[in-house]
Amino acid sequence: MENNKLKDSVPPHNIEAEKATLGAMLLDWDSVGSVLMMLHSTDFYTQQNQIVFEGLSALSYQGVRGDTLTLLGELTRSGKLEQAGGAAYISSLTNVVPTSANIEYYAQIVKDLATRRNLIKISSEVKADAFDESRDSRLILDEAEKKIFALSDMDQSTPIHTMLDIVPRSLESIQQHYENNQSFTGIPSGFAKLDSMTSGFQNSEFIVVGARPSMGKTALALNMMEHIALELKIPCGFFSLEMSYEQIGQRILSQVGHVPGTKLRDGTMKLDELQKLQVAAARCYDAPLYIIDTPNMKLIELRAMARRLKQKNDVKIIFIDYIGLISTENTQTAVYEQVSEISKSLKSLARELNIPVVALCQVSRDAEGNEPTLSQLRGSGSIEQDADVVMFIHRERKKQEDGEMQPVQDAKLIVAKQRNGPIGDVPLLFLSAFTRFENKTMEGERAPAASRKSSAASFAPAQNGADSAESLDMAPASVPVV
């Protein structure tokens, strides 16, 4: 019983492994670089070993070859020789190991035990925070996740790639694209010209779609998700902070079935429209589309739910409708600081999950009637800085004499920023009855449905070589609610 208590009270450590690591560094100075990549001074349990490691690191940075004499000189100069155990301790380090051949093995033992001590420390901090009822439990969870992820990142050594590694892999990737020039490296949106400009939405990218209210931001996002989830069968997450999941479901059925949304709401559908709706419902039934409709969602909740979607449902892309409705913990700070925090956090989330994150955003009032610009993104200049791609929807608010919206309107998607590709305009058509965007041909007509499926056909082989555009079109699909 006493031994178990003693084991529990003493943090994991191995003094002999620490001394063997330091002694091997003194015996074989050429191997110091690999150890410095693996370890930090705080990874050593005793203070004297930490100071010795810091002395060896200082010699390396100065370009001085380390041995017992130069290390003694460095520690004497810094006034830390006695704290490091004195000259006798330094001299004894090389006697611990007969050879430096196993230096990385010793260093890995030190690193593993340091990781265990850090886990114990984090666990103690989380336990103390959990007992503090004045703190928000969601904030405690978010901080715990950050600490764990930070610890995981520290445990990985940074690889160094030479051109000998880079060139062959780059040529192999280029060759693959050349042999299949119809495929996309990212997730296709379903809009032909946009996909040709971006090669699809790329992993780790933060994409912003901006527009004035009622210009069709949500409609465009739902069009893209229809293509991604229904036709390509790619798992997709949608955070709806403005509309309920029932409203989203009706919008999707209206778009897919080409049944006017007003008829769905007032129940004035004809028999053929009911049949179209049934066909649309069959297609939507099993789609890997996951909707979260929590209003006024906090940033930490959104990040936690996004991680959950990635872990449990393996979503490949996330849409957020919209940035202005996300709240932060720091509600007392200025709005532009809150939006800046949200923007940076969404970019960080895209990199952490290694998927595209598409966020909708409003633009300022002075863009009304004009083509929006990057400076008109509402809230903070941080959005245009953090985003990898920024697109704006622009169309005229034209009405007929009876006050009804024109059934088909010219519209365009302005790619105003793309960090790794061209910018320009993507011509579209907006079908107001179905709140739906369609590709526009060169002659100004609606592109046939098959033109959008061409994106699916070109991308399908990367997902499942047996799939075809026809099989994708006939497969049923769903809108599960998380």
Contacts in CASP RR format, 6 or more apart in sequence:
PFRMAT RR
TARGET T0000
AUTHOR 0000-0000-0000
METHOD contacts of the structure
MODEL  1
MENNKLKDSVPPHNIEAEKATLGAMLLDWDSVGSVLMMLHSTDFYTQQNQ
IVFEGLSALSYQGVRGDTLTLLGELTRSGKLEQAGGAAYISSLTNVVPTS
ANIEYYAQIVKDLATRRNLIKISSEVKADAFDESRDSRLILDEAEKKIFA
LSDMDQSTPIHTMLDIVPRSLESIQQHYENNQSFTGIPSGFAKLDSMTSG
FQNSEFIVVGARPSMGKTALALNMMEHIALELKIPCGFFSLEMSYEQIGQ
RILSQVGHVPGTKLRDGTMKLDELQKLQVAAARCYDAPLYIIDTPNMKLI
ELRAMARRLKQKNDVKIIFIDYIGLISTENTQTAVYEQVSEISKSLKSLA
RELNIPVVALCQVSRDAEGNEPTLSQLRGSGSIEQDADVVMFIHRERKKQ
EDGEMQPVQDAKLIVAKQRNGPIGDVPLLFLSAFTRFENKTMEGERAPAA
SRKSSAASFAPAQNGADSAESLDMAPASVPVV
11 45 0 8 1.000
11 116 0 8 1.000
11 117 0 8 1.000
11 120 0 8 1.000
12 113 0 8 1.000
12 116 0 8 1.000
12 117 0 8 1.000
12 120 0 8 1.000
13 45 0 8 1.000
13 46 0 8 1.000
13 113 0 8 1.000
13 117 0 8 1.000
14 45 0 8 1.000
14 109 0 8 1.000
14 110 0 8 1.000
14 113 0 8 1.000
15 45 0 8 1.000
15 46 0 8 1.000
15 49 0 8 1.000
16 96 0 8 1.000
17 106 0 8 1.000
17 109 0 8 1.000
17 110 0 8 1.000
17 113 0 8 1.000
18 44 0 8 1.000
18 45 0 8 1.000
18 46 0 8 1.000
18 49 0 8 1.000
18 110 0 8 1.000
19 49 0 8 1.000
19 93 0 8 1.000
19 96 0 8 1.000
20 96 0 8 1.000
20 97 0 8 1.000
20 102 0 8 1.000
20 106 0 8 1.000
21 35 0 8 1.000
21 39 0 8 1.000
21 103 0 8 1.000
21 106 0 8 1.000
21 107 0 8 1.000
21 110 0 8 1.000
22 49 0 8 1.000
22 52 0 8 1.000
22 53 0 8 1.000
22 56 0 8 1.000
22 93 0 8 1.000
23 93 0 8 1.000
23 94 0 8 1.000
23 96 0 8 1.000
23 97 0 8 1.000
23 100 0 8 1.000
24 31 0 8 1.000
24 97 0 8 1.000
24 99 0 8 1.000
24 100 0 8 1.000
24 102 0 8 1.000
24 103 0 8 1.000
24 106 0 8 1.000
25 31 0 8 1.000
25 32 0 8 1.000
25 35 0 8 1.000
25 56 0 8 1.000
25 100 0 8 1.000
25 103 0 8 1.000
26 56 0 8 1.000
26 66 0 8 1.000
26 67 0 8 1.000
26 68 0 8 1.000
26 71 0 8 1.000
26 93 0 8 1.000
26 94 0 8 1.000
27 94 0 8 1.000
27 97 0 8 1.000
27 99 0 8 1.000
27 100 0 8 1.000
28 100 0 8 1.000
28 103 0 8 1.000
29 65 0 8 1.000
29 66 0 8 1.000
29 67 0 8 1.000
31 100 0 8 1.000
31 103 0 8 1.000
31 104 0 8 1.000
32 56 0 8 1.000
32 60 0 8 1.000
32 66 0 8 1.000
33 60 0 8 1.000
34 103 0 8 1.000
34 104 0 8 1.000
34 107 0 8 1.000
35 103 0 8 1.000
35 104 0 8 1.000
35 107 0 8 1.000
36 57 0 8 1.000
36 60 0 8 1.000
37 157 0 8 1.000
37 158 0 8 1.000
38 104 0 8 1.000
38 107 0 8 1.000
38 108 0 8 1.000
38 111 0 8 1.000
38 157 0 8 1.000
39 53 0 8 1.000
39 107 0 8 1.000
39 110 0 8 1.000
39 111 0 8 1.000
39 114 0 8 1.000
40 154 0 8 1.000
41 50 0 8 1.000
41 51 0 8 1.000
41 53 0 8 1.000
41 54 0 8 1.000
41 57 0 8 1.000
42 50 0 8 1.000
42 114 0 8 1.000
43 110 0 8 1.000
43 111 0 8 1.000
43 114 0 8 1.000
44 50 0 8 1.000
44 53 0 8 1.000
44 110 0 8 1.000
44 114 0 8 1.000
45 113 0 8 1.000
45 114 0 8 1.000
45 117 0 8 1.000
47 83 0 8 1.000
48 83 0 8 1.000
48 84 0 8 1.000
48 85 0 8 1.000
48 89 0 8 1.000
51 75 0 8 1.000
51 80 0 8 1.000
51 83 0 8 1.000
51 84 0 8 1.000
52 71 0 8 1.000
52 75 0 8 1.000
52 84 0 8 1.000
52 90 0 8 1.000
52 93 0 8 1.000
54 80 0 8 1.000
55 71 0 8 1.000
55 74 0 8 1.000
55 75 0 8 1.000
55 78 0 8 1.000
55 80 0 8 1.000
56 66 0 8 1.000
56 71 0 8 1.000
58 74 0 8 1.000
58 78 0 8 1.000
59 65 0 8 1.000
59 66 0 8 1.000
59 70 0 8 1.000
59 71 0 8 1.000
59 74 0 8 1.000
60 66 0 8 1.000
64 70 0 8 1.000
64 74 0 8 1.000
68 90 0 8 1.000
68 91 0 8 1.000
68 93 0 8 1.000
68 94 0 8 1.000
71 90 0 8 1.000
72 81 0 8 1.000
72 87 0 8 1.000
72 90 0 8 1.000
73 81 0 8 1.000
75 81 0 8 1.000
75 84 0 8 1.000
75 86 0 8 1.000
75 90 0 8 1.000
81 87 0 8 1.000
81 90 0 8 1.000
84 90 0 8 1.000
97 106 0 8 1.000
111 155 0 8 1.000
115 151 0 8 1.000
115 155 0 8 1.000
118 151 0 8 1.000
119 151 0 8 1.000
122 144 0 8 1.000
122 147 0 8 1.000
122 148 0 8 1.000
122 151 0 8 1.000
125 147 0 8 1.000
126 140 0 8 1.000
126 144 0 8 1.000
126 147 0 8 1.000
129 135 0 8 1.000
129 140 0 8 1.000
129 143 0 8 1.000
129 144 0 8 1.000
130 137 0 8 1.000
130 140 0 8 1.000
136 329 0 8 1.000
138 298 0 8 1.000
138 300 0 8 1.000
138 301 0 8 1.000
138 304 0 8 1.000
139 300 0 8 1.000
139 329 0 8 1.000
141 300 0 8 1.000
141 304 0 8 1.000
142 300 0 8 1.000
142 303 0 8 1.000
142 304 0 8 1.000
145 304 0 8 1.000
145 307 0 8 1.000
149 352 0 8 1.000
177 183 0 8 1.000
177 185 0 8 1.000
180 458 0 8 1.000
180 461 0 8 1.000
182 454 0 8 1.000
182 458 0 8 1.000
183 458 0 8 1.000
183 459 0 8 1.000
183 461 0 8 1.000
183 462 0 8 1.000
184 195 0 8 1.000
184 199 0 8 1.000
184 200 0 8 1.000
184 455 0 8 1.000
184 458 0 8 1.000
184 459 0 8 1.000
185 199 0 8 1.000
185 200 0 8 1.000
185 202 0 8 1.000
186 199 0 8 1.000
186 200 0 8 1.000
186 201 0 8 1.000
186 202 0 8 1.000
186 203 0 8 1.000
186 356 0 8 1.000
187 200 0 8 1.000
187 201 0 8 1.000
187 228 0 8 1.000
187 232 0 8 1.000
187 234 0 8 1.000
187 316 0 8 1.000
187 317 0 8 1.000
187 356 0 8 1.000
187 459 0 8 1.000
188 195 0 8 1.000
188 200 0 8 1.000
188 201 0 8 1.000
188 227 0 8 1.000
188 228 0 8 1.000
188 232 0 8 1.000
188 455 0 8 1.000
188 456 0 8 1.000
188 458 0 8 1.000
188 459 0 8 1.000
189 195 0 8 1.000
189 198 0 8 1.000
189 200 0 8 1.000
189 201 0 8 1.000
189 224 0 8 1.000
189 227 0 8 1.000
189 228 0 8 1.000
189 455 0 8 1.000
190 223 0 8 1.000
190 224 0 8 1.000
190 227 0 8 1.000
190 228 0 8 1.000
190 439 0 8 1.000
190 452 0 8 1.000
190 455 0 8 1.000
190 456 0 8 1.000
191 223 0 8 1.000
191 224 0 8 1.000
191 413 0 8 1.000
191 426 0 8 1.000
191 428 0 8 1.000
191 437 0 8 1.000
191 439 0 8 1.000
191 452 0 8 1.000
192 439 0 8 1.000
192 447 0 8 1.000
192 451 0 8 1.000
192 452 0 8 1.000
192 454 0 8 1.000
192 455 0 8 1.000
193 426 0 8 1.000
193 427 0 8 1.000
193 439 0 8 1.000
194 200 0 8 1.000
194 391 0 8 1.000
194 413 0 8 1.000
194 415 0 8 1.000
194 426 0 8 1.000
195 455 0 8 1.000
197 415 0 8 1.000
197 418 0 8 1.000
197 421 0 8 1.000
197 422 0 8 1.000
197 423 0 8 1.000
197 424 0 8 1.000
197 426 0 8 1.000
198 389 0 8 1.000
198 415 0 8 1.000
198 418 0 8 1.000
198 421 0 8 1.000
201 207 0 8 1.000
201 317 0 8 1.000
201 356 0 8 1.000
201 358 0 8 1.000
201 389 0 8 1.000
202 356 0 8 1.000
202 388 0 8 1.000
202 420 0 8 1.000
203 350 0 8 1.000
203 354 0 8 1.000
203 355 0 8 1.000
203 356 0 8 1.000
204 350 0 8 1.000
204 351 0 8 1.000
204 354 0 8 1.000
204 355 0 8 1.000
204 356 0 8 1.000
205 350 0 8 1.000
205 356 0 8 1.000
205 357 0 8 1.000
205 388 0 8 1.000
205 389 0 8 1.000
205 419 0 8 1.000
206 343 0 8 1.000
206 346 0 8 1.000
206 347 0 8 1.000
206 350 0 8 1.000
206 356 0 8 1.000
206 357 0 8 1.000
206 359 0 8 1.000
206 386 0 8 1.000
206 387 0 8 1.000
206 388 0 8 1.000
206 389 0 8 1.000
207 356 0 8 1.000
207 357 0 8 1.000
207 358 0 8 1.000
207 359 0 8 1.000
207 387 0 8 1.000
207 388 0 8 1.000
207 389 0 8 1.000
207 390 0 8 1.000
207 391 0 8 1.000
208 323 0 8 1.000
208 358 0 8 1.000
208 359 0 8 1.000
208 360 0 8 1.000
208 361 0 8 1.000
208 377 0 8 1.000
208 383 0 8 1.000
208 384 0 8 1.000
208 387 0 8 1.000
208 389 0 8 1.000
208 390 0 8 1.000
208 391 0 8 1.000
209 217 0 8 1.000
209 220 0 8 1.000
209 221 0 8 1.000
209 358 0 8 1.000
209 359 0 8 1.000
209 360 0 8 1.000
209 361 0 8 1.000
209 391 0 8 1.000
209 392 0 8 1.000
209 393 0 8 1.000
210 217 0 8 1.000
210 360 0 8 1.000
210 361 0 8 1.000
210 362 0 8 1.000
210 363 0 8 1.000
210 372 0 8 1.000
210 377 0 8 1.000
210 390 0 8 1.000
210 391 0 8 1.000
210 392 0 8 1.000
210 393 0 8 1.000
211 217 0 8 1.000
211 360 0 8 1.000
211 362 0 8 1.000
211 363 0 8 1.000
211 372 0 8 1.000
211 392 0 8 1.000
211 393 0 8 1.000
211 394 0 8 1.000
212 362 0 8 1.000
212 363 0 8 1.000
212 365 0 8 1.000
212 367 0 8 1.000
212 368 0 8 1.000
212 369 0 8 1.000
212 372 0 8 1.000
213 362 0 8 1.000
215 393 0 8 1.000
215 394 0 8 1.000
215 395 0 8 1.000
216 393 0 8 1.000
216 430 0 8 1.000
216 435 0 8 1.000
216 437 0 8 1.000
217 321 0 8 1.000
217 322 0 8 1.000
217 360 0 8 1.000
217 361 0 8 1.000
217 362 0 8 1.000
217 393 0 8 1.000
218 242 0 8 1.000
218 243 0 8 1.000
218 251 0 8 1.000
218 321 0 8 1.000
218 360 0 8 1.000
218 435 0 8 1.000
219 251 0 8 1.000
219 255 0 8 1.000
219 430 0 8 1.000
219 435 0 8 1.000
219 436 0 8 1.000
219 437 0 8 1.000
220 393 0 8 1.000
220 413 0 8 1.000
220 437 0 8 1.000
221 238 0 8 1.000
221 319 0 8 1.000
221 321 0 8 1.000
221 358 0 8 1.000
221 360 0 8 1.000
222 248 0 8 1.000
222 251 0 8 1.000
222 252 0 8 1.000
222 255 0 8 1.000
223 255 0 8 1.000
223 436 0 8 1.000
223 437 0 8 1.000
224 319 0 8 1.000
224 358 0 8 1.000
225 236 0 8 1.000
225 237 0 8 1.000
225 238 0 8 1.000
225 252 0 8 1.000
225 289 0 8 1.000
225 319 0 8 1.000
226 252 0 8 1.000
226 255 0 8 1.000
226 256 0 8 1.000
227 452 0 8 1.000
227 455 0 8 1.000
227 456 0 8 1.000
228 234 0 8 1.000
228 236 0 8 1.000
228 316 0 8 1.000
228 317 0 8 1.000
229 235 0 8 1.000
229 236 0 8 1.000
229 287 0 8 1.000
229 288 0 8 1.000
229 289 0 8 1.000
229 477 0 8 1.000
230 256 0 8 1.000
230 283 0 8 1.000
230 284 0 8 1.000
230 287 0 8 1.000
230 289 0 8 1.000
230 477 0 8 1.000
231 452 0 8 1.000
231 453 0 8 1.000
231 456 0 8 1.000
231 472 0 8 1.000
231 473 0 8 1.000
232 455 0 8 1.000
232 456 0 8 1.000
232 459 0 8 1.000
232 460 0 8 1.000
232 463 0 8 1.000
232 472 0 8 1.000
233 287 0 8 1.000
233 288 0 8 1.000
233 463 0 8 1.000
233 467 0 8 1.000
233 472 0 8 1.000
233 475 0 8 1.000
233 477 0 8 1.000
234 288 0 8 1.000
234 316 0 8 1.000
234 317 0 8 1.000
234 463 0 8 1.000
235 288 0 8 1.000
235 289 0 8 1.000
235 290 0 8 1.000
235 313 0 8 1.000
235 314 0 8 1.000
235 315 0 8 1.000
235 316 0 8 1.000
236 288 0 8 1.000
236 289 0 8 1.000
236 290 0 8 1.000
236 315 0 8 1.000
236 316 0 8 1.000
236 317 0 8 1.000
236 318 0 8 1.000
236 319 0 8 1.000
237 289 0 8 1.000
237 290 0 8 1.000
237 291 0 8 1.000
237 292 0 8 1.000
237 309 0 8 1.000
237 313 0 8 1.000
237 315 0 8 1.000
237 317 0 8 1.000
237 318 0 8 1.000
237 319 0 8 1.000
238 248 0 8 1.000
238 289 0 8 1.000
238 290 0 8 1.000
238 291 0 8 1.000
238 292 0 8 1.000
238 318 0 8 1.000
238 319 0 8 1.000
238 321 0 8 1.000
239 292 0 8 1.000
239 294 0 8 1.000
239 297 0 8 1.000
239 302 0 8 1.000
239 305 0 8 1.000
239 306 0 8 1.000
239 318 0 8 1.000
239 319 0 8 1.000
239 320 0 8 1.000
239 321 0 8 1.000
240 248 0 8 1.000
240 291 0 8 1.000
240 292 0 8 1.000
240 293 0 8 1.000
240 321 0 8 1.000
241 293 0 8 1.000
241 294 0 8 1.000
241 295 0 8 1.000
241 296 0 8 1.000
241 297 0 8 1.000
241 320 0 8 1.000
241 321 0 8 1.000
241 322 0 8 1.000
241 325 0 8 1.000
241 326 0 8 1.000
242 295 0 8 1.000
242 321 0 8 1.000
242 322 0 8 1.000
242 325 0 8 1.000
243 251 0 8 1.000
243 293 0 8 1.000
243 321 0 8 1.000
244 293 0 8 1.000
245 291 0 8 1.000
245 293 0 8 1.000
245 479 0 8 1.000
245 481 0 8 1.000
248 291 0 8 1.000
248 293 0 8 1.000
248 479 0 8 1.000
249 284 0 8 1.000
249 291 0 8 1.000
249 479 0 8 1.000
250 261 0 8 1.000
250 264 0 8 1.000
250 265 0 8 1.000
251 261 0 8 1.000
251 435 0 8 1.000
252 284 0 8 1.000
252 479 0 8 1.000
253 259 0 8 1.000
253 264 0 8 1.000
253 277 0 8 1.000
253 280 0 8 1.000
253 281 0 8 1.000
253 284 0 8 1.000
254 260 0 8 1.000
254 261 0 8 1.000
254 264 0 8 1.000
254 434 0 8 1.000
254 435 0 8 1.000
254 436 0 8 1.000
255 434 0 8 1.000
255 435 0 8 1.000
255 436 0 8 1.000
256 280 0 8 1.000
256 283 0 8 1.000
256 284 0 8 1.000
257 276 0 8 1.000
257 277 0 8 1.000
257 279 0 8 1.000
257 280 0 8 1.000
257 434 0 8 1.000
258 276 0 8 1.000
258 434 0 8 1.000
258 436 0 8 1.000
259 269 0 8 1.000
259 273 0 8 1.000
259 276 0 8 1.000
259 277 0 8 1.000
259 280 0 8 1.000
259 434 0 8 1.000
260 433 0 8 1.000
260 434 0 8 1.000
261 433 0 8 1.000
261 434 0 8 1.000
261 435 0 8 1.000
262 268 0 8 1.000
262 433 0 8 1.000
263 269 0 8 1.000
263 273 0 8 1.000
264 277 0 8 1.000
269 277 0 8 1.000
282 476 0 8 1.000
283 475 0 8 1.000
283 476 0 8 1.000
283 477 0 8 1.000
284 476 0 8 1.000
284 477 0 8 1.000
284 478 0 8 1.000
284 479 0 8 1.000
285 476 0 8 1.000
285 477 0 8 1.000
285 478 0 8 1.000
286 475 0 8 1.000
286 476 0 8 1.000
286 477 0 8 1.000
286 478 0 8 1.000
287 477 0 8 1.000
287 478 0 8 1.000
287 479 0 8 1.000
288 313 0 8 1.000
288 315 0 8 1.000
288 477 0 8 1.000
288 478 0 8 1.000
289 477 0 8 1.000
289 478 0 8 1.000
289 479 0 8 1.000
289 480 0 8 1.000
290 309 0 8 1.000
290 313 0 8 1.000
290 315 0 8 1.000
290 480 0 8 1.000
290 481 0 8 1.000
290 482 0 8 1.000
291 479 0 8 1.000
291 480 0 8 1.000
291 481 0 8 1.000
291 482 0 8 1.000
292 305 0 8 1.000
292 482 0 8 1.000
293 481 0 8 1.000
294 301 0 8 1.000
295 325 0 8 1.000
296 325 0 8 1.000
296 327 0 8 1.000
297 305 0 8 1.000
297 325 0 8 1.000
297 326 0 8 1.000
297 327 0 8 1.000
298 326 0 8 1.000
298 327 0 8 1.000
298 328 0 8 1.000
298 329 0 8 1.000
299 326 0 8 1.000
299 327 0 8 1.000
299 328 0 8 1.000
299 329 0 8 1.000
299 341 0 8 1.000
299 342 0 8 1.000
299 345 0 8 1.000
300 329 0 8 1.000
302 320 0 8 1.000
302 326 0 8 1.000
303 345 0 8 1.000
303 349 0 8 1.000
305 482 0 8 1.000
306 318 0 8 1.000
306 349 0 8 1.000
306 353 0 8 1.000
306 357 0 8 1.000
307 352 0 8 1.000
307 353 0 8 1.000
309 315 0 8 1.000
309 318 0 8 1.000
309 482 0 8 1.000
310 353 0 8 1.000
310 355 0 8 1.000
315 355 0 8 1.000
316 355 0 8 1.000
316 356 0 8 1.000
317 355 0 8 1.000
317 356 0 8 1.000
317 357 0 8 1.000
317 358 0 8 1.000
318 353 0 8 1.000
318 355 0 8 1.000
318 356 0 8 1.000
318 357 0 8 1.000
318 358 0 8 1.000
319 358 0 8 1.000
319 359 0 8 1.000
319 360 0 8 1.000
320 326 0 8 1.000
320 346 0 8 1.000
320 357 0 8 1.000
320 358 0 8 1.000
320 359 0 8 1.000
320 360 0 8 1.000
321 360 0 8 1.000
322 359 0 8 1.000
322 360 0 8 1.000
322 361 0 8 1.000
322 362 0 8 1.000
323 339 0 8 1.000
323 342 0 8 1.000
323 343 0 8 1.000
323 346 0 8 1.000
323 359 0 8 1.000
323 360 0 8 1.000
323 361 0 8 1.000
323 383 0 8 1.000
324 339 0 8 1.000
324 342 0 8 1.000
324 361 0 8 1.000
324 362 0 8 1.000
324 378 0 8 1.000
324 379 0 8 1.000
326 342 0 8 1.000
327 338 0 8 1.000
328 338 0 8 1.000
328 341 0 8 1.000
328 342 0 8 1.000
330 337 0 8 1.000
330 338 0 8 1.000
330 341 0 8 1.000
331 338 0 8 1.000
335 379 0 8 1.000
335 380 0 8 1.000
336 379 0 8 1.000
336 380 0 8 1.000
336 381 0 8 1.000
336 382 0 8 1.000
337 380 0 8 1.000
339 379 0 8 1.000
339 380 0 8 1.000
339 382 0 8 1.000
339 383 0 8 1.000
340 380 0 8 1.000
340 381 0 8 1.000
340 382 0 8 1.000
343 380 0 8 1.000
343 382 0 8 1.000
343 383 0 8 1.000
343 385 0 8 1.000
343 386 0 8 1.000
343 387 0 8 1.000
344 382 0 8 1.000
344 386 0 8 1.000
346 357 0 8 1.000
346 359 0 8 1.000
346 386 0 8 1.000
347 357 0 8 1.000
347 386 0 8 1.000
347 387 0 8 1.000
347 388 0 8 1.000
349 357 0 8 1.000
350 356 0 8 1.000
350 357 0 8 1.000
361 377 0 8 1.000
361 378 0 8 1.000
361 383 0 8 1.000
362 378 0 8 1.000
363 372 0 8 1.000
363 376 0 8 1.000
363 377 0 8 1.000
363 378 0 8 1.000
363 392 0 8 1.000
364 376 0 8 1.000
364 377 0 8 1.000
364 378 0 8 1.000
366 376 0 8 1.000
367 373 0 8 1.000
367 376 0 8 1.000
369 396 0 8 1.000
369 397 0 8 1.000
371 392 0 8 1.000
371 394 0 8 1.000
371 414 0 8 1.000
372 392 0 8 1.000
372 394 0 8 1.000
372 414 0 8 1.000
372 416 0 8 1.000
373 392 0 8 1.000
373 416 0 8 1.000
374 384 0 8 1.000
374 390 0 8 1.000
374 416 0 8 1.000
374 417 0 8 1.000
375 381 0 8 1.000
375 384 0 8 1.000
377 383 0 8 1.000
377 384 0 8 1.000
377 390 0 8 1.000
383 390 0 8 1.000
384 390 0 8 1.000
384 417 0 8 1.000
387 417 0 8 1.000
388 418 0 8 1.000
388 419 0 8 1.000
388 420 0 8 1.000
389 415 0 8 1.000
389 417 0 8 1.000
389 418 0 8 1.000
389 419 0 8 1.000
390 415 0 8 1.000
390 416 0 8 1.000
390 417 0 8 1.000
390 418 0 8 1.000
391 413 0 8 1.000
391 414 0 8 1.000
391 415 0 8 1.000
391 416 0 8 1.000
392 413 0 8 1.000
392 414 0 8 1.000
392 416 0 8 1.000
393 411 0 8 1.000
393 412 0 8 1.000
393 413 0 8 1.000
393 414 0 8 1.000
394 411 0 8 1.000
394 412 0 8 1.000
394 413 0 8 1.000
394 414 0 8 1.000
395 409 0 8 1.000
395 410 0 8 1.000
395 411 0 8 1.000
395 412 0 8 1.000
395 430 0 8 1.000
396 409 0 8 1.000
396 410 0 8 1.000
398 405 0 8 1.000
398 406 0 8 1.000
398 409 0 8 1.000
399 405 0 8 1.000
399 406 0 8 1.000
400 406 0 8 1.000
405 432 0 8 1.000
406 432 0 8 1.000
407 431 0 8 1.000
407 432 0 8 1.000
407 433 0 8 1.000
408 429 0 8 1.000
408 430 0 8 1.000
408 431 0 8 1.000
408 432 0 8 1.000
408 446 0 8 1.000
409 429 0 8 1.000
409 430 0 8 1.000
409 432 0 8 1.000
410 427 0 8 1.000
410 428 0 8 1.000
410 429 0 8 1.000
410 430 0 8 1.000
410 440 0 8 1.000
411 427 0 8 1.000
411 428 0 8 1.000
411 429 0 8 1.000
411 430 0 8 1.000
411 437 0 8 1.000
412 425 0 8 1.000
412 426 0 8 1.000
412 427 0 8 1.000
412 428 0 8 1.000
413 425 0 8 1.000
413 426 0 8 1.000
413 428 0 8 1.000
414 424 0 8 1.000
414 425 0 8 1.000
414 426 0 8 1.000
415 422 0 8 1.000
415 423 0 8 1.000
415 424 0 8 1.000
415 425 0 8 1.000
415 426 0 8 1.000
416 423 0 8 1.000
416 424 0 8 1.000
417 423 0 8 1.000
427 440 0 8 1.000
427 444 0 8 1.000
428 437 0 8 1.000
428 438 0 8 1.000
428 439 0 8 1.000
428 440 0 8 1.000
429 437 0 8 1.000
429 438 0 8 1.000
429 439 0 8 1.000
429 440 0 8 1.000
429 444 0 8 1.000
429 446 0 8 1.000
430 436 0 8 1.000
430 437 0 8 1.000
430 438 0 8 1.000
431 437 0 8 1.000
431 438 0 8 1.000
438 446 0 8 1.000
438 447 0 8 1.000
438 452 0 8 1.000
439 446 0 8 1.000
439 447 0 8 1.000
439 451 0 8 1.000
439 452 0 8 1.000
440 446 0 8 1.000
440 447 0 8 1.000
441 447 0 8 1.000
450 469 0 8 1.000
453 469 0 8 1.000
453 472 0 8 1.000
453 473 0 8 1.000
454 469 0 8 1.000
456 469 0 8 1.000
456 472 0 8 1.000
457 468 0 8 1.000
457 469 0 8 1.000
457 472 0 8 1.000
460 467 0 8 1.000
460 468 0 8 1.000
460 469 0 8 1.000
460 472 0 8 1.000
461 467 0 8 1.000
END
